């Protein structure tokens, strides 16, 4: 079976990290059965010239590139657009490039990763073919843009609703994600779908050390839906409490520094890093916090748990479904109170996640387990 898909290569792109783990799992057990062609767009903000596929040679994976440097910037396009037809017209060149690749490669399946404008263009190129299509619903676009101005927000909502098509099979990383799409995006039940959580690379389970209880970790994009305001409030709250914690942020330094004017002495900044280095980052943390307003899943939290580090998560994250299977309900918070979360940090930071919990997690979301579940979906279409 040959699969064509869009890919992201940034270290902070959760879609890219989850897909890389899937590739590794498929390579281990299904390299002779599955061949995957990944297509990156050079102008995509989540694509790095050197990214997650560096030093990750995968035998059954071929990475292709579409030069998007001449494509119009999405920010300017969405400001001027009156509807999704304007988006389609502006990105007809990209859509046509996808059409040519589909014709040339003749895949048995098209896998669409995400719902932003790049995967939407792949969807437009593939939907009129007879090739089976899977949409892996990594993020709820309407939630990501809920703080945008009305006109571009409504166009983005229209673009997301455009993915409502009985030609597609939908993959969700959580029941939370599926319910949100059914109730808030499409407005009806989705019958052709499956829920499969995101996988965790094996190297996270090999971490042995227990982190320093003074270290609080955060990994993620500095965007509204990740609730960066909470991080800022916590930094200031901790400072007033005596500054006994050090905040370690894997995110954009520039964006954070623009918003934090003082108390930077209790904050360390880290550039986005390779997955194996991220495992070493987790092992130094006493606790990791994920205060997101909403996430279809939440790779960071389960990677921290796999590494033996406690992770406190928002109740509006899909990964809470995995937490409940592991008996970690006490680490699911609503993040409405900085003081309340601070108290929980004092309680859990520096404690060790038991080997039993880590092993149970591995049995649920290891690369091999998830790839086996995915292959069944691929072959069923």
TORKOL-670908 format. One line per 2 residues: for each residue z, y, x of C-alpha. Coordinates in pm, 1 decimal. Last residue first. Layout:
BEGIN
Z,Y,X ~ ...
This chain:
BEGIN
328.1,143.5,-1056.1 ~ 587.1,-132.3,-1006.8
521.1,-159.2,-633.8 ~ 644.0,189.5,-559.8
955.0,143.7,-776.4 ~ 1047.6,-181.8,-602.4
985.3,-16.3,-266.6 ~ 1235.6,254.0,-355.1
1518.6,10.1,-415.5 ~ 1456.2,-164.3,-84.9
1430.7,172.9,91.7 ~ 1769.8,269.0,-53.1
1947.1,-43.1,74.2 ~ 1781.9,-32.6,416.2
1858.6,335.8,475.2 ~ 2222.5,288.8,377.0
2325.7,432.0,39.7 ~ 2545.0,188.8,-157.4
2652.3,-70.8,100.4 ~ 2705.1,205.7,353.6
2936.5,386.0,113.0 ~ 3146.3,71.5,73.6
3167.7,43.9,452.8 ~ 3278.2,405.8,486.0
3537.1,359.1,210.6 ~ 3675.9,44.9,377.7
3680.5,214.8,717.4 ~ 3913.5,475.6,572.6
3822.7,843.0,587.7 ~ 4058.5,990.6,843.4
4279.1,1295.6,791.8 ~ 4216.6,1607.7,998.3
4183.5,1833.4,696.5 ~ 4312.3,1669.0,376.8
4616.2,1864.5,256.6 ~ 4550.8,2198.0,427.1
4195.2,2184.8,290.2 ~ 4335.1,2118.0,-57.9
4554.0,2427.3,-30.5 ~ 4255.9,2634.2,81.6
4059.8,2502.2,-217.4 ~ 4331.9,2624.2,-454.1
4360.9,2962.0,-282.0 ~ 3984.8,3013.8,-302.1
3996.5,2933.8,-673.7 ~ 3688.0,2854.5,-880.2
3571.4,2593.9,-627.8 ~ 3537.8,2333.3,-908.8
3667.5,2047.7,-694.5 ~ 3575.7,1682.8,-626.1
3787.8,1551.5,-337.9 ~ 4043.0,1389.6,-572.3
3762.5,1188.4,-733.1 ~ 3718.3,990.5,-410.7
3739.1,639.7,-560.2 ~ 3421.3,523.1,-385.7
3219.8,484.4,-707.1 ~ 3347.8,826.6,-811.6
3226.9,979.1,-485.7 ~ 2879.9,831.4,-543.6
2855.5,1009.2,-878.6 ~ 2997.2,1320.4,-711.3
2683.8,1319.4,-494.3 ~ 2497.7,1474.8,-787.0
2670.4,1808.4,-736.7 ~ 2821.1,2028.4,-1006.6
3181.2,1915.2,-942.3 ~ 3163.6,2095.8,-609.6
3242.6,1892.0,-301.8 ~ 3524.6,1853.7,-51.4
3428.4,1639.4,247.3 ~ 3672.4,1430.2,452.4
3533.7,1321.6,792.1 ~ 3477.4,955.3,879.1
3112.9,995.2,978.5 ~ 2997.6,830.7,653.5
3212.8,1083.4,468.6 ~ 3040.8,1368.7,654.4
2695.8,1224.9,576.8 ~ 2803.6,1191.7,211.9
2890.6,1559.8,190.4 ~ 2584.9,1684.2,374.2
2335.0,1491.1,161.4 ~ 2423.5,1671.1,-162.7
2254.1,1539.3,-480.0 ~ 2071.7,1741.0,-744.7
2279.8,2031.4,-621.6 ~ 2445.6,2301.9,-828.8
2683.0,2595.5,-776.7 ~ 2729.4,2471.0,-422.1
3081.5,2469.8,-270.8 ~ 3016.1,2200.2,-7.2
3312.0,2186.2,232.2 ~ 3353.1,1975.2,545.4
3694.7,1877.8,681.1 ~ 3865.5,1824.7,1016.4
3535.9,1870.5,1194.5 ~ 3458.6,1736.2,1541.7
3306.9,1410.9,1412.5 ~ 3085.8,1610.9,1178.3
2913.3,1793.9,1465.2 ~ 2848.6,1467.1,1648.3
2676.8,1334.5,1335.3 ~ 2477.2,1658.3,1321.1
2357.3,1590.8,1673.1 ~ 2208.9,1263.1,1552.3
2041.9,1443.0,1260.3 ~ 1875.6,1706.2,1474.0
2013.2,2058.0,1452.4 ~ 1997.6,2377.9,1248.9
2148.5,2654.2,1467.7 ~ 2524.7,2669.7,1495.8
2758.3,2960.8,1431.4 ~ 3132.7,2964.8,1500.3
3361.6,3175.7,1279.5 ~ 3724.7,3279.2,1336.7
3625.8,3578.0,1551.3 ~ 3389.3,3696.7,1280.5
3681.4,3854.2,1094.5 ~ 3472.1,4161.1,1015.5
3136.7,4275.9,878.7 ~ 3023.1,3957.1,711.4
2704.9,4005.3,507.6 ~ 2449.1,4082.5,776.2
2621.8,3834.4,1004.1 ~ 2550.5,3551.2,760.6
2178.8,3618.7,731.9 ~ 2132.0,3649.6,1106.8
2331.3,3340.2,1194.9 ~ 2123.4,3116.8,966.4
2304.1,2792.8,890.1 ~ 2526.5,2531.6,1053.1
2858.3,2707.2,1006.6 ~ 3181.4,2617.9,1184.5
3483.3,2796.7,1039.9 ~ 3794.6,2792.1,1262.0
4128.4,2758.8,1085.4 ~ 4470.0,2901.1,1177.1
4367.2,3258.6,1095.8 ~ 4706.0,3372.9,976.4
4675.1,3364.0,599.0 ~ 4483.4,3691.9,596.0
4216.3,3538.9,818.9 ~ 4201.5,3230.0,598.6
4133.2,3445.3,292.6 ~ 3857.5,3635.3,476.2
3676.1,3319.1,584.9 ~ 3732.3,3166.9,239.2
3579.3,3467.8,64.3 ~ 3271.7,3455.4,288.7
3232.5,3080.8,231.8 ~ 3266.5,3133.4,-143.5
2995.4,3398.6,-137.0 ~ 2769.3,3142.7,31.0
2745.3,2955.9,-300.6 ~ 2473.9,2701.4,-207.5
2273.0,2820.0,-510.8 ~ 2253.4,3172.5,-369.6
2095.7,3080.2,-36.9 ~ 2232.3,3052.5,316.9
2076.9,2708.4,363.5 ~ 2321.9,2435.2,448.4
2597.9,2287.3,660.6 ~ 2961.7,2398.1,635.6
3247.3,2274.5,853.7 ~ 3618.2,2357.1,872.7
3781.1,2290.8,1211.5 ~ 4159.1,2325.6,1251.2
4215.0,1961.0,1153.9 ~ 4029.7,1849.3,1468.7
3804.1,1557.0,1388.1 ~ 3874.0,1183.5,1400.1
3651.3,993.3,1642.5 ~ 3454.5,674.7,1575.1
3106.9,783.2,1459.4 ~ 2884.3,477.1,1404.7
2840.0,530.4,1030.0 ~ 2649.7,854.4,1089.0
2406.6,667.2,1316.3 ~ 2285.0,450.4,1026.9
2092.0,729.0,855.8 ~ 2215.3,801.9,501.0
1994.3,749.8,194.5 ~ 1954.0,975.9,-110.2
2063.4,833.3,-443.5 ~ 1821.4,637.5,-668.3
1788.6,723.1,-1038.6 ~ 1472.1,594.7,-1206.6
1212.5,742.9,-1438.9 ~ 939.6,675.7,-1692.7
1136.6,752.1,-2009.5 ~ 1223.6,1119.5,-1968.6
1411.6,1255.6,-2270.4 ~ 1311.1,1597.4,-2397.8
1358.4,1967.9,-2328.5 ~ 1151.8,1969.5,-2010.8
1367.7,2210.6,-1809.9 ~ 1725.3,2244.1,-1936.8
1804.9,1920.1,-2120.9 ~ 1577.0,1661.9,-1961.3
1576.1,1828.9,-1619.8 ~ 1954.8,1871.6,-1617.2
2011.5,1515.1,-1738.1 ~ 1790.9,1375.9,-1459.8
1969.5,1580.7,-1193.7 ~ 2317.4,1483.7,-1311.0
2207.1,1120.6,-1331.3 ~ 2148.0,1145.4,-957.6
1882.4,1130.5,-683.6 ~ 1602.0,1145.3,-942.0
1263.9,972.4,-926.7 ~ 1011.0,1060.1,-1195.4
696.0,862.6,-1279.2 ~ 407.0,1090.6,-1365.2
105.1,1055.1,-1593.9 ~ 330.8,1143.0,-1890.2
330.5,1500.4,-1763.2 ~ 609.7,1756.5,-1743.1
537.2,1898.9,-1397.3 ~ 411.5,2215.9,-1568.7
771.4,2282.1,-1670.7 ~ 839.9,2368.0,-1306.0
553.0,2615.9,-1291.9 ~ 667.8,2779.3,-1615.6
1017.9,2820.6,-1473.6 ~ 866.8,2977.1,-1163.1
669.1,3215.7,-1384.0 ~ 984.4,3305.4,-1577.8
1171.0,3379.7,-1255.2 ~ 885.5,3596.6,-1125.0
909.3,3815.8,-1440.2 ~ 1286.7,3818.6,-1486.7
1409.4,3915.7,-1140.5 ~ 1554.0,3625.1,-944.0
1914.8,3500.6,-985.9 ~ 1811.3,3180.7,-1168.6
1563.4,3096.9,-890.3 ~ 1729.5,2780.5,-754.4
1843.7,2679.3,-1101.7 ~ 1488.9,2691.2,-1241.5
1366.8,2494.6,-939.1 ~ 1594.0,2197.1,-1000.7
1581.6,2024.9,-662.1 ~ 1493.4,1685.3,-514.0
1290.1,1551.9,-806.2 ~ 1078.9,1286.2,-639.7
762.6,1311.9,-848.4 ~ 569.6,985.0,-840.7
195.3,974.5,-906.8 ~ -31.6,676.3,-975.7
-394.5,740.0,-868.9 ~ -639.9,786.7,-1156.8
-726.1,1138.3,-1042.9 ~ -677.7,1451.6,-1251.9
-310.5,1485.3,-1154.2 ~ -366.9,1465.2,-778.4
-482.8,1814.3,-678.8 ~ -253.7,1993.4,-926.7
39.7,1779.3,-805.4 ~ -35.9,1862.6,-443.7
-31.8,2231.8,-539.5 ~ 302.6,2180.2,-713.0
436.0,2019.0,-395.5 ~ 356.5,2345.5,-211.9
473.9,2575.0,-495.3 ~ 826.4,2431.3,-517.5
899.7,2113.3,-717.7 ~ 1016.9,1859.7,-461.0
856.4,1566.3,-279.6 ~ 539.5,1447.4,-453.8
447.1,1084.6,-379.5 ~ 81.6,999.2,-437.3
10.2,625.6,-462.7 ~ -268.0,384.7,-369.6
-404.2,639.0,-122.5 ~ -777.7,705.3,-71.5
-738.1,874.8,268.5 ~ -1057.9,1082.8,249.4
-1049.3,1154.9,-124.4 ~ -677.9,1239.7,-121.3
-728.8,1451.4,189.6 ~ -1014.0,1641.4,26.5
-808.5,1706.7,-288.4 ~ -515.7,1829.9,-77.0
-744.3,2073.7,101.7 ~ -875.4,2186.9,-237.9
-521.8,2258.7,-357.4 ~ -454.2,2459.6,-41.4
-771.5,2663.4,-89.7 ~ -696.4,2708.5,-460.7
-364.2,2867.2,-369.6 ~ -420.0,3214.9,-507.2
-607.5,3081.8,-810.3 ~ -334.2,2831.5,-892.7
-63.1,3093.9,-864.3 ~ -263.5,3323.4,-1094.1
-298.6,3036.3,-1340.6 ~ 78.7,2995.4,-1316.7
137.2,3328.6,-1488.0 ~ 113.7,3705.4,-1446.0
128.2,3695.7,-1065.7 ~ 187.0,4011.4,-861.3
542.3,3945.6,-739.4 ~ 480.3,3568.9,-714.8
187.8,3620.9,-478.1 ~ 373.9,3860.9,-249.5
665.8,3623.8,-200.3 ~ 432.4,3324.8,-169.3
257.0,3465.9,134.6 ~ -119.7,3432.7,100.7
-277.5,3134.5,279.9 ~ -448.1,3218.0,607.4
-172.4,3057.7,818.3 ~ -176.7,2745.3,603.6
-331.5,2508.5,853.7 ~ -297.7,2167.9,692.5
-127.9,1908.2,911.4 ~ -124.2,1529.8,914.3
165.8,1302.3,1006.3 ~ 99.6,927.2,1010.1
380.7,682.0,929.9 ~ 386.8,301.2,961.9
494.2,302.8,1325.8 ~ 761.9,569.9,1304.0
800.9,782.9,1615.0 ~ 1109.8,996.5,1573.6
1117.5,1191.4,1900.7 ~ 1003.7,1498.2,1709.4
970.5,1408.6,1339.5 ~ 1266.1,1627.5,1240.1
1114.7,1947.5,1369.7 ~ 891.6,2110.7,1625.2
647.8,2349.9,1463.4 ~ 899.5,2383.0,1182.3
815.2,2337.1,813.3 ~ 1058.9,2456.3,547.5
902.0,2804.2,535.3 ~ 563.7,2638.8,457.8
292.9,2819.4,658.7 ~ 201.7,2515.7,870.3
162.1,2292.2,566.0 ~ 277.5,1935.0,632.7
106.3,1620.5,505.4 ~ 270.9,1280.0,540.8
59.8,965.1,526.9 ~ 264.4,652.6,463.4
166.3,291.3,520.1 ~ 366.9,27.2,333.4
340.5,-353.3,345.3 ~ 334.8,-421.8,717.5
611.6,-171.7,793.7 ~ 826.3,-305.0,507.1
1163.4,-401.8,651.1 ~ 1252.4,-170.2,935.9
975.3,82.5,877.0 ~ 1076.7,130.6,514.1
1431.3,217.3,616.2 ~ 1310.8,459.4,880.2
1076.2,627.0,633.2 ~ 1354.6,662.4,375.1
1574.9,830.0,635.4 ~ 1292.5,1072.7,715.5
1251.1,1143.7,341.8 ~ 1618.4,1232.6,301.9
1604.9,1464.4,604.0 ~ 1288.6,1634.7,482.5
1417.8,1694.4,131.6 ~ 1747.6,1824.8,271.8
1558.8,2091.5,464.4 ~ 1804.4,2224.3,723.6
1639.7,2038.3,1013.9 ~ 1299.9,2176.6,910.0
1017.0,1921.3,890.8 ~ 906.2,1921.7,528.9
663.3,1663.7,393.4 ~ 395.7,1627.5,125.5
296.8,1271.8,34.6 ~ 18.8,1013.1,57.4
113.4,647.0,11.3 ~ -92.0,347.0,125.8
0.0,0.0,0.0
